[in-house]
Amino acid sequence: MMIDLKKFEVWFVTGSQHLYGPETLEKVAEHSREIAGGLDATPQMPVRVVFKPVLTTADAVHELCREANNAAHCIGLVTWMHTFSPAKMWIAGLKALQKPFLHLHTQYNRELPWATIDMDFMNLNQAAHGDREFGFIGSRMRLDRKVVVGFWQDLEVISELGTWARAAAGWHDAQHLKVARFGDNMRNVAVTEGDKVQAKIQLAYSVDGFGVGDLVARIHAASDRDVDHLVSEYEDTYTLSEPLTAKGKQRASLLDAARIELGLRHFLKDGNFHAFTDTFEDLHGLNQLPGIAVQRLMADGYGFGAEGDWKTAALVRTMKVMAAGLDAGTSFMEDYTYHLENGGLVLGAHMLEICPSIASGKPSCEIHPLSIGGKGDPVRLVFDSQTGPAVVATIVDVGERFRMVINKVNVIPPEVPLPKLPVARAVWIPEPNLAVAAACWIYAGGAHHTGFSLCLTAQHLQDYAEMAGIECVLIDNDTTVHACKNELRWNDAYYRLTGWR
């Protein structure tokens, strides 16, 4: 399942008015078309940037916003006021707009032509105050939007636009996302629960439950020929441990794992599901907990959450969409255990299900016992993660709203080899340090399951949270426990005053 962001568009929309006459409006359109084309051609823009005719009336604004709502491939608008565009004419359109928008505060020229500047130039290049008029109406209407300031050819500006576009693509995907849950969540666990109705209202995706027997039927329907073909792919792609080789004692378990993957793929594809969960407490009819199947599905762009964690499954899918085409990878993750010397390290892992898109080398396909679940030994891919800056994020239901918690981290190699640890893993140093990061995460109610990414930044996730209208708490090098606790208190007051969104 390839995720192709180039099928999506952001529309470049410029505001003006008839006051300046046809010659000026022609120049406005010419400049706008050039900027849109320039942005579209940059490698930092993951989606198409499409020029739209200059808007000069309230009816034209309203019509374009309604058109954007109904355009299947439009994921948002980039707005710019080249001249002064009276903002009252934007009210109806912005009220109707159902897609995110970014306000680009720029101008066509980088420098002022000091020796030749005249009133014709001044009348044409009015973004300095035209964009402030447009900004006022956005604030007056309490609209969530992204504001980017700077010259449109500067790399920093283009990168900010690209980051926002990736978040918009994730938000667009969520509008149609379906999450399949095989069984319920792990019994007595609180954080994996949540309001699925409100998630549909606010976060757009739907969560559908299925008995594991529905999946088992698909697994049993997989042909021996397809199983053999998939096992050959395993042999070509990974290093098989001796028990799983053609003459190994546990070769049958590899065949079972391949059959599980085929059944899962068919179930998800036929139902148009792009995320899913399972739980080791509900495996009736399965010989083993899905391991390599989940890992490979994530590598193909599916979201996953263990133990019925549908919020994390949806978040991982959204992060996969946002990360499409970037180097490094994105995965389901869990803060599993700590190394408490020298400031502290986190060993991130899970029982089986870490995505090989984050692997630092060729994964090893292995089989080991699993001490919970009461089933056969599951097959899984084992590897160390790539290293470098990364983020971990979670979305939790705190009762009256959803909250995203993000922590910037730095992934490092394990200090020593881990020959007896039979799972994929990542080792990281949280920002600003383990003591502050863990305390703030716990104060914020952050889950133990996360989405983990070596290619996304905190800004991608913050932009997404803004589009979704959910609370967002960032833990980074500037964070202190005192400031974080105050932020959480202020956020509580804000959301109680404004109501459950």
C-alpha positions as CSV (number, residue, x, y, z in Angstrom):
1,M,0.0,0.0,0.0
2,M,2.0,2.9,-1.3
3,I,1.3,6.3,0.1
4,D,1.6,8.9,-2.7
5,L,1.3,12.5,-1.4
6,K,1.7,13.9,-4.9
7,K,-2.0,13.0,-5.6
8,F,-2.9,15.8,-3.1
9,E,-3.1,19.5,-3.8
10,V,-3.0,22.7,-1.8
11,W,-4.6,25.6,-3.5
12,F,-2.6,28.9,-3.7
13,V,-5.3,31.6,-3.1
14,T,-4.5,35.3,-3.4
15,G,-6.8,38.1,-2.3
16,S,-7.1,41.6,-3.8
17,Q,-9.9,43.9,-4.9
18,H,-11.1,45.8,-8.0
19,L,-10.1,49.2,-6.5
20,Y,-6.6,49.0,-8.1
21,G,-7.8,48.5,-11.7
22,P,-7.2,45.7,-14.3
23,E,-3.5,46.4,-14.8
24,T,-2.6,45.9,-11.2
25,L,-4.8,42.8,-10.9
26,E,-3.1,41.3,-13.9
27,K,0.2,41.8,-12.1
28,V,-1.2,40.3,-9.0
29,A,-2.2,37.2,-10.9
30,E,1.1,37.0,-12.7
31,H,3.0,37.1,-9.4
32,S,0.7,34.7,-7.7
33,R,1.0,32.2,-10.5
34,E,4.8,32.5,-10.4
35,I,4.9,31.9,-6.6
36,A,2.6,28.9,-6.8
37,G,4.7,27.4,-9.6
38,G,7.9,28.1,-7.7
39,L,6.6,26.4,-4.5
40,D,5.2,23.5,-6.5
41,A,8.6,22.8,-8.1
42,T,10.5,22.7,-4.8
43,P,11.5,19.2,-3.4
44,Q,10.4,20.3,0.1
45,M,6.8,20.4,-1.0
46,P,5.3,16.9,-0.7
47,V,2.1,17.8,-2.5
48,R,1.1,19.8,-5.6
49,V,0.7,23.6,-5.2
50,V,-2.1,24.7,-7.6
51,F,-2.6,28.3,-8.5
52,K,-6.2,29.6,-8.3
53,P,-7.5,32.8,-9.8
54,V,-7.2,36.0,-7.7
55,L,-10.2,36.6,-5.5
56,T,-11.7,40.1,-5.5
57,T,-15.3,39.7,-4.3
58,A,-17.1,38.0,-1.4
59,D,-19.0,35.7,-3.8
60,A,-15.7,34.6,-5.4
61,V,-14.2,33.8,-2.0
62,H,-17.3,31.9,-0.9
63,E,-17.5,29.9,-4.1
64,L,-13.8,28.9,-4.0
65,C,-14.1,27.8,-0.4
66,R,-17.1,25.6,-1.2
67,E,-15.2,24.2,-4.2
68,A,-12.3,23.3,-2.0
69,N,-14.6,21.5,0.4
70,N,-15.9,19.3,-2.4
71,A,-12.5,18.8,-4.2
72,A,-11.4,15.2,-3.4
73,H,-7.7,15.9,-3.8
74,C,-7.6,19.4,-2.2
75,I,-6.2,19.1,1.3
76,G,-6.1,22.8,2.2
77,L,-5.5,26.4,1.1
78,V,-2.4,28.7,1.2
79,T,-3.7,32.2,1.4
80,W,-1.9,35.5,0.6
81,M,-3.0,39.1,0.3
82,H,-0.8,40.6,-2.4
83,T,-2.7,43.9,-2.1
84,F,-5.2,45.1,0.4
85,S,-8.2,42.7,0.5
86,P,-11.0,43.9,2.7
87,A,-11.5,41.1,5.1
88,K,-15.3,41.3,5.5
89,M,-15.6,39.8,2.1
90,W,-13.8,36.7,3.4
91,I,-16.2,36.0,6.3
92,A,-18.7,33.8,4.5
93,G,-16.1,31.8,2.7
94,L,-14.0,31.2,5.9
95,K,-17.2,30.2,7.8
96,A,-17.9,27.7,5.1
97,L,-14.4,26.4,4.7
98,Q,-14.0,22.9,6.1
99,K,-10.3,22.3,5.2
100,P,-7.2,23.7,6.9
101,F,-5.6,26.9,5.6
102,L,-2.2,28.4,6.0
103,H,-1.7,32.2,5.9
104,L,1.6,33.0,4.0
105,H,2.8,36.5,4.9
106,T,5.2,37.2,2.1
107,Q,5.6,39.5,-0.8
108,Y,6.7,39.0,-4.4
109,N,9.9,41.0,-4.1
110,R,12.6,40.3,-1.5
111,E,14.1,43.8,-1.6
112,L,12.7,47.3,-2.0
113,P,13.8,49.1,-5.2
114,W,15.0,52.1,-3.3
115,A,16.0,54.2,-6.2
116,T,12.8,53.7,-8.3
117,I,10.1,53.0,-5.8
118,D,6.9,55.0,-6.5
119,M,3.2,54.8,-5.7
120,D,2.5,52.3,-8.5
121,F,4.9,49.9,-6.7
122,M,3.3,50.8,-3.3
123,N,-0.2,50.1,-4.6
124,L,0.8,46.7,-6.0
125,N,2.9,45.4,-3.1
126,Q,0.7,45.8,0.0
127,A,1.1,42.5,1.8
128,A,2.6,44.2,4.8
129,H,-0.8,45.6,5.7
130,G,-3.1,43.5,3.5
131,D,-2.1,40.4,5.3
132,R,-2.7,42.1,8.6
133,E,-6.2,42.8,7.6
134,F,-6.7,39.2,6.7
135,G,-5.0,38.1,9.9
136,F,-7.5,40.2,11.9
137,I,-10.5,38.4,10.5
138,G,-8.9,35.0,11.2
139,S,-8.4,36.0,14.8
140,R,-11.8,37.7,15.1
141,M,-13.5,34.5,13.9
142,R,-11.3,32.4,16.2
143,L,-10.0,30.3,13.3
144,D,-7.3,27.8,13.7
145,R,-4.7,28.4,11.0
146,K,-0.9,28.4,10.4
147,V,0.9,31.7,9.9
148,V,4.2,31.6,8.0
149,V,6.3,34.7,7.6
150,G,9.2,35.4,5.2
151,F,10.3,35.5,1.6
152,W,8.6,32.8,-0.4
153,Q,11.9,31.5,-2.0
154,D,13.7,31.1,1.4
155,L,14.3,27.5,2.4
156,E,13.0,28.1,5.9
157,V,9.7,29.4,4.6
158,I,9.4,26.6,2.0
159,S,10.2,24.0,4.7
160,E,7.5,25.4,7.0
161,L,5.0,25.1,4.1
162,G,6.1,21.6,3.4
163,T,5.7,20.6,7.1
164,W,2.2,22.1,7.2
165,A,1.3,20.3,3.9
166,R,2.4,17.0,5.4
167,A,0.2,17.6,8.4
168,A,-2.7,18.5,6.1
169,A,-2.2,15.3,4.2
170,G,-2.4,13.4,7.5
171,W,-5.6,15.2,8.5
172,H,-7.1,14.6,5.0
173,D,-6.4,10.9,5.3
174,A,-8.0,10.8,8.7
175,Q,-11.3,12.0,7.2
176,H,-11.7,8.6,5.6
177,L,-9.7,6.4,8.0
178,K,-11.2,3.2,9.3
179,V,-9.6,1.4,12.2
180,A,-10.3,-2.4,12.6
181,R,-10.2,-3.7,16.2
182,F,-9.8,-7.5,16.5
183,G,-11.1,-8.1,20.0
184,D,-11.4,-5.5,22.7
185,N,-8.6,-3.6,24.5
186,M,-6.5,-5.4,27.2
187,R,-8.7,-5.9,30.2
188,N,-8.6,-3.3,33.0
189,V,-6.3,-1.0,31.1
190,A,-7.4,2.6,31.3
191,V,-5.4,4.6,28.8
192,T,-6.4,2.5,25.8
193,E,-10.0,3.2,26.4
194,G,-11.7,6.3,25.0
195,D,-14.7,7.9,23.4
196,K,-15.0,6.5,19.9
197,V,-18.0,8.6,19.1
198,Q,-16.2,11.8,20.0
199,A,-13.2,10.5,18.0
200,K,-15.4,10.3,15.0
201,I,-16.8,13.7,15.6
202,Q,-13.5,15.5,16.2
203,L,-10.8,13.4,14.7
204,A,-12.9,12.0,11.8
205,Y,-11.8,8.4,11.8
206,S,-14.1,5.5,12.6
207,V,-13.3,2.5,14.8
208,D,-15.0,-0.8,14.0
209,G,-14.9,-3.9,16.2
210,F,-14.6,-7.5,14.9
211,G,-14.4,-10.9,16.6
212,V,-11.1,-12.5,16.1
213,G,-13.0,-15.3,14.4
214,D,-13.7,-13.0,11.4
215,L,-10.0,-12.7,10.9
216,V,-9.4,-16.4,11.5
217,A,-11.7,-17.2,8.6
218,R,-9.6,-15.1,6.3
219,I,-6.4,-16.7,7.6
220,H,-7.7,-20.2,6.9
221,A,-8.7,-19.1,3.3
222,A,-5.1,-18.3,2.4
223,S,-3.8,-20.8,-0.2
224,D,-0.7,-22.9,0.4
225,R,0.7,-21.4,-2.9
226,D,0.4,-17.9,-1.6
227,V,1.9,-18.9,1.8
228,D,4.9,-20.5,0.0
229,H,5.4,-17.4,-2.1
230,L,5.3,-15.1,1.0
231,V,7.8,-17.3,2.8
232,S,10.1,-17.0,-0.1
233,E,9.8,-13.3,0.2
234,Y,10.8,-13.6,3.9
235,E,13.8,-15.6,2.9
236,D,14.9,-13.0,0.3
237,T,14.3,-10.0,2.6
238,Y,15.5,-11.1,6.0
239,T,18.1,-13.3,7.7
240,L,16.2,-16.3,8.9
241,S,17.2,-17.9,12.2
242,E,18.1,-21.6,12.0
243,P,14.8,-22.9,13.4
244,L,12.8,-21.2,10.7
245,T,14.9,-22.4,7.7
246,A,13.6,-25.0,5.3
247,K,14.9,-27.8,7.5
248,G,14.4,-26.1,10.8
249,K,12.4,-27.5,13.6
250,Q,10.0,-24.6,13.7
251,R,9.5,-24.0,10.0
252,A,5.7,-24.7,10.5
253,S,5.5,-21.6,12.7
254,L,6.9,-19.5,9.8
255,L,4.2,-20.9,7.5
256,D,1.6,-20.0,10.1
257,A,3.0,-16.5,10.4
258,A,2.8,-16.0,6.7
259,R,-0.8,-17.3,6.6
260,I,-1.7,-14.8,9.3
261,E,-0.1,-12.0,7.3
262,L,-2.1,-13.0,4.2
263,G,-5.3,-13.1,6.1
264,L,-4.7,-9.8,7.7
265,R,-3.9,-8.1,4.4
266,H,-7.0,-9.5,2.7
267,F,-9.2,-8.5,5.6
268,L,-7.9,-4.9,5.8
269,K,-7.8,-4.4,2.0
270,D,-11.3,-5.7,1.5
271,G,-12.7,-3.5,4.3
272,N,-10.7,-0.5,3.3
273,F,-9.0,-0.4,6.7
274,H,-5.7,1.5,7.0
275,A,-5.2,0.9,10.8
276,F,-5.9,-2.0,13.1
277,T,-5.4,-3.4,16.6
278,D,-5.2,-6.8,18.2
279,T,-4.7,-8.1,21.7
280,F,-2.9,-11.2,23.2
281,E,-5.9,-11.7,25.4
282,D,-8.1,-12.6,22.4
283,L,-6.4,-15.1,20.1
284,H,-9.0,-17.8,19.8
285,G,-8.3,-19.7,16.6
286,L,-4.8,-18.2,16.1
287,N,-1.7,-20.3,16.6
288,Q,0.4,-17.3,17.5
289,L,0.1,-13.6,18.3
290,P,0.7,-11.8,15.0
291,G,4.3,-10.5,14.9
292,I,6.0,-10.3,11.6
293,A,2.6,-9.7,9.9
294,V,2.0,-6.6,11.9
295,Q,5.6,-5.3,11.4
296,R,5.4,-5.7,7.6
297,L,1.9,-4.2,7.4
298,M,3.2,-1.1,9.3
299,A,6.2,-1.0,6.9
300,D,3.6,-0.7,4.1
301,G,1.8,2.3,5.7
302,Y,-0.8,0.7,8.0
303,G,-1.3,2.1,11.5
304,F,-1.2,-0.3,14.5
305,G,-1.9,-0.3,18.2
306,A,-1.3,-3.2,20.5
307,E,-3.8,-4.4,23.1
308,G,-6.7,-2.7,21.4
309,D,-5.2,0.7,21.5
310,W,-7.2,2.3,18.6
311,K,-6.0,5.9,19.3
312,T,-2.4,4.9,18.8
313,A,-3.3,2.8,15.7
314,A,-4.9,5.9,14.1
315,L,-2.0,8.1,15.2
316,V,0.6,5.8,13.7
317,R,-1.3,5.7,10.4
318,T,-1.5,9.5,10.4
319,M,2.2,9.7,11.1
320,K,2.9,7.2,8.3
321,V,1.0,9.5,5.8
322,M,2.8,12.6,7.0
323,A,6.1,10.8,6.7
324,A,5.6,9.4,3.2
325,G,8.6,9.9,1.0
326,L,10.9,10.9,3.8
327,D,14.1,9.1,4.8
328,A,14.1,7.0,8.0
329,G,11.0,5.5,9.4
330,T,7.9,5.6,11.7
331,S,6.6,2.9,14.0
332,F,4.3,1.9,16.9
333,M,6.4,2.1,20.1
334,E,6.3,1.7,23.8
335,D,8.5,3.1,26.6
336,Y,9.4,-0.4,27.9
337,T,12.2,0.0,30.5
338,Y,14.9,2.4,31.7
339,H,18.6,2.7,32.2
340,L,19.0,5.0,35.1
341,E,22.7,5.9,35.0
342,N,24.2,9.0,33.5
343,G,21.0,10.9,33.3
344,G,18.9,8.0,32.1
345,L,18.0,6.3,28.9
346,V,14.7,4.8,27.6
347,L,14.7,1.3,26.0
348,G,11.7,1.4,23.6
349,A,10.3,-1.8,22.3
350,H,7.2,-4.0,22.4
351,M,6.5,-7.7,22.6
352,L,6.8,-8.1,18.8
353,E,5.4,-5.2,16.8
354,I,8.0,-2.6,15.9
355,C,8.1,-1.4,12.3
356,P,11.2,-2.4,10.2
357,S,11.1,1.0,8.5
358,I,13.2,2.2,11.5
359,A,15.7,-0.7,11.3
360,S,19.4,0.2,11.1
361,G,20.3,-2.9,9.0
362,K,18.8,-6.1,7.6
363,P,16.4,-7.4,10.2
364,S,16.7,-10.9,11.5
365,C,13.6,-13.1,11.3
366,E,13.4,-15.1,14.5
367,I,11.1,-17.2,16.7
368,H,11.1,-17.0,20.5
369,P,8.7,-17.9,23.3
370,L,6.2,-15.3,24.5
371,S,5.4,-15.6,28.2
372,I,1.9,-14.2,27.9
373,G,-1.1,-15.1,25.7
374,G,-0.9,-18.9,26.0
375,K,-0.2,-19.5,22.3
376,G,2.7,-20.8,20.2
377,D,6.0,-19.1,19.9
378,P,5.5,-16.1,17.5
379,V,7.7,-15.1,14.6
380,R,9.1,-11.6,14.6
381,L,11.7,-9.3,13.1
382,V,14.6,-8.4,15.4
383,F,16.8,-5.3,14.9
384,D,18.2,-2.2,16.4
385,S,16.7,1.2,15.4
386,Q,18.4,3.8,13.3
387,T,19.8,6.7,15.3
388,G,19.3,10.4,15.4
389,P,16.7,13.0,16.4
390,A,13.2,11.6,16.7
391,V,9.8,12.2,18.3
392,V,7.4,10.1,20.3
393,A,3.8,11.1,20.6
394,T,0.5,9.9,22.0
395,I,-3.1,10.9,22.0
396,V,-5.1,10.3,25.1
397,D,-8.7,10.9,26.1
398,V,-8.6,13.0,29.3
399,G,-12.4,13.0,29.8
400,E,-13.6,16.2,28.2
401,R,-11.2,16.4,25.4
402,F,-8.3,14.7,23.5
403,R,-4.8,15.6,24.3
404,M,-1.6,15.0,22.3
405,V,1.7,14.7,24.1
406,I,4.9,15.0,22.2
407,N,8.5,14.4,23.4
408,K,11.6,15.2,21.4
409,V,14.1,12.5,21.8
410,N,17.6,11.5,20.5
411,V,18.0,7.9,19.5
412,I,21.5,6.4,20.2
413,P,23.0,2.9,19.6
414,P,22.7,0.5,22.6
415,E,25.6,0.9,24.9
416,V,26.4,-2.8,24.6
417,P,25.0,-5.6,22.3
418,L,21.7,-7.1,23.3
419,P,22.1,-10.8,22.2
420,K,19.3,-12.1,24.4
421,L,16.7,-9.5,23.8
422,P,14.4,-11.1,21.1
423,V,12.6,-8.0,20.0
424,A,13.2,-4.9,17.8
425,R,14.2,-1.9,19.9
426,A,15.3,1.7,20.0
427,V,17.3,3.4,22.8
428,W,16.9,7.1,23.3
429,I,17.6,10.1,25.5
430,P,14.5,12.2,26.1
431,E,14.7,16.0,26.0
432,P,15.5,17.7,28.3
433,N,16.4,14.6,30.3
434,L,14.6,11.5,31.5
435,A,13.6,12.9,34.9
436,V,11.9,16.0,33.5
437,A,10.5,14.3,30.4
438,A,9.0,11.4,32.3
439,A,7.6,13.6,35.0
440,C,5.9,15.9,32.5
441,W,4.7,13.0,30.4
442,I,3.1,11.5,33.5
443,Y,1.6,14.8,34.7
444,A,0.1,15.1,31.2
445,G,-1.4,11.6,31.3
446,G,0.6,10.4,28.3
447,A,0.1,6.8,27.4
448,H,2.8,4.0,27.4
449,H,2.1,3.4,23.7
450,T,3.3,6.0,21.2
451,G,3.9,6.8,17.6
452,F,7.7,7.0,17.1
453,S,9.3,8.7,14.1
454,L,12.9,9.4,13.0
455,C,11.7,11.6,10.1
456,L,8.9,13.7,11.5
457,T,9.4,16.7,13.8
458,A,7.4,18.0,16.6
459,Q,6.1,20.7,14.3
460,H,4.5,18.2,12.0
461,L,2.5,16.9,15.0
462,Q,1.8,20.3,16.4
463,D,0.4,21.4,13.0
464,Y,-1.8,18.3,12.9
465,A,-3.1,18.9,16.4
466,E,-4.0,22.5,15.4
467,M,-6.0,21.2,12.5
468,A,-7.7,18.6,14.6
469,G,-8.5,21.2,17.3
470,I,-7.0,19.2,20.1
471,E,-4.8,20.1,23.0
472,C,-1.1,19.7,22.4
473,V,1.7,19.5,25.0
474,L,5.3,19.6,23.9
475,I,8.2,18.3,26.0
476,D,11.6,19.5,24.7
477,N,14.8,21.1,25.9
478,D,13.0,24.2,27.0
479,T,10.6,22.3,29.2
480,T,10.5,22.5,33.0
481,V,8.2,20.5,35.3
482,H,6.9,23.8,36.8
483,A,6.1,25.3,33.5
484,C,4.5,22.1,32.2
485,K,2.3,21.8,35.3
486,N,1.2,25.4,34.8
487,E,0.5,24.8,31.1
488,L,-1.7,21.8,31.9
489,R,-3.6,23.9,34.5
490,W,-4.1,26.8,32.0
491,N,-5.2,24.4,29.3
492,D,-7.8,22.8,31.7
493,A,-9.2,26.3,32.3
494,Y,-9.2,27.2,28.6
495,Y,-11.0,24.0,27.5
496,R,-13.5,24.2,30.3
497,L,-14.3,27.8,29.4
498,T,-14.6,27.1,25.7
499,G,-16.4,23.8,26.0
500,W,-15.6,20.3,24.7
501,R,-14.5,20.6,21.1
